[in-house]
Amino acid sequence: MELTDDQIREGLDRLTDWELDPDTPAIRRTVRLPDFPAAIALVDQIAQAAEQAGHHPDIDIRYNTLHLSLCTHAVGALTDKDMALAARIDELVPTT
């Protein structure tokens, strides 16, 4: 079910470093890691979490930087699935 603007704002308040993409109905986050192997290791963890959730982020890998984007493409909007997977990704991102 599509989230309202208020639900999106509340969801973003509970997440770490996610923001609403002004050009698409998506939320996004950029994560910088120490090096390429660390970035790939995190991508692998995210892939496993995404498979378990049955919901998959868009991931752009630039050496040690990951650009993550979430949207429920089937409805063309943000849903609870996006917020839940974003929260799970937050748990996987190493703290510095």
C-alpha positions as CSV (number, residue, x, y, z in Angstrom):
1,M,0.0,0.0,0.0
2,E,1.3,3.4,-1.0
3,L,2.6,5.5,1.9
4,T,1.3,9.0,2.5
5,D,3.6,12.0,2.7
6,D,3.3,12.0,6.5
7,Q,4.1,8.3,6.7
8,I,7.2,8.8,4.5
9,R,8.4,11.6,6.8
10,E,7.9,9.5,9.9
11,G,9.6,6.6,8.3
12,L,12.6,8.7,7.3
13,D,12.9,10.0,10.8
14,R,13.4,6.4,12.0
15,L,16.1,5.7,9.4
16,T,19.8,6.7,9.2
17,D,20.9,9.0,6.4
18,W,18.0,8.1,4.0
19,E,16.4,11.0,2.1
20,L,13.5,11.4,-0.3
21,D,14.6,11.5,-3.9
22,P,13.1,14.7,-5.3
23,D,12.9,13.4,-8.8
24,T,11.4,9.9,-8.2
25,P,9.1,8.2,-5.7
26,A,12.1,6.7,-4.0
27,I,14.3,7.0,-0.9
28,R,18.0,6.9,-1.2
29,R,21.2,6.6,0.9
30,T,24.9,6.8,0.1
31,V,27.3,4.7,2.1
32,R,31.1,5.1,2.0
33,L,33.3,2.2,3.1
34,P,37.0,1.8,3.6
35,D,37.6,0.1,0.2
36,F,36.2,-1.9,-2.7
37,P,36.2,-5.3,-0.9
38,A,34.2,-3.8,2.0
39,A,31.7,-2.3,-0.4
40,I,31.2,-5.6,-2.1
41,A,30.9,-7.4,1.2
42,L,28.1,-5.0,2.2
43,V,26.4,-5.5,-1.1
44,D,26.4,-9.2,-0.5
45,Q,24.8,-8.8,2.9
46,I,22.2,-6.4,1.4
47,A,21.5,-8.9,-1.4
48,Q,20.8,-11.7,1.2
49,A,18.5,-9.4,3.2
50,A,16.7,-8.3,0.0
51,E,16.1,-11.9,-1.0
52,Q,14.7,-12.7,2.4
53,A,12.4,-9.7,2.2
54,G,11.4,-10.4,-1.4
55,H,12.2,-6.7,-2.2
56,H,15.3,-5.4,-3.9
57,P,17.1,-2.1,-3.9
58,D,18.8,-0.4,-6.8
59,I,22.5,-0.4,-6.0
60,D,25.2,1.6,-7.8
61,I,28.7,0.7,-6.8
62,R,31.5,3.3,-7.2
63,Y,34.7,1.8,-5.8
64,N,34.1,2.2,-2.0
65,T,30.8,4.1,-2.3
66,L,27.3,2.6,-2.6
67,H,24.3,4.6,-3.8
68,L,21.2,2.8,-2.6
69,S,17.7,3.5,-3.8
70,L,14.4,1.9,-2.7
71,C,10.9,2.2,-4.4
72,T,8.2,-0.3,-4.8
73,H,8.2,-0.3,-8.6
74,A,5.1,-2.5,-8.9
75,V,3.0,0.4,-7.5
76,G,5.3,3.3,-8.5
77,A,5.5,4.6,-5.0
78,L,7.0,4.1,-1.5
79,T,5.5,1.4,0.6
80,D,6.2,-0.3,4.0
81,K,8.5,-2.7,2.1
82,D,10.8,0.1,1.3
83,M,10.9,1.4,4.9
84,A,11.4,-2.1,6.3
85,L,14.3,-2.9,3.9
86,A,15.9,0.5,4.5
87,A,15.8,-0.2,8.3
88,R,17.4,-3.7,7.7
89,I,20.1,-2.1,5.5
90,D,20.8,0.4,8.3
91,E,21.5,-2.5,10.6
92,L,24.0,-4.0,8.1
93,V,26.0,-0.8,7.5
94,P,29.1,-0.8,9.7
95,T,29.4,2.0,12.1
96,T,32.7,4.0,12.1
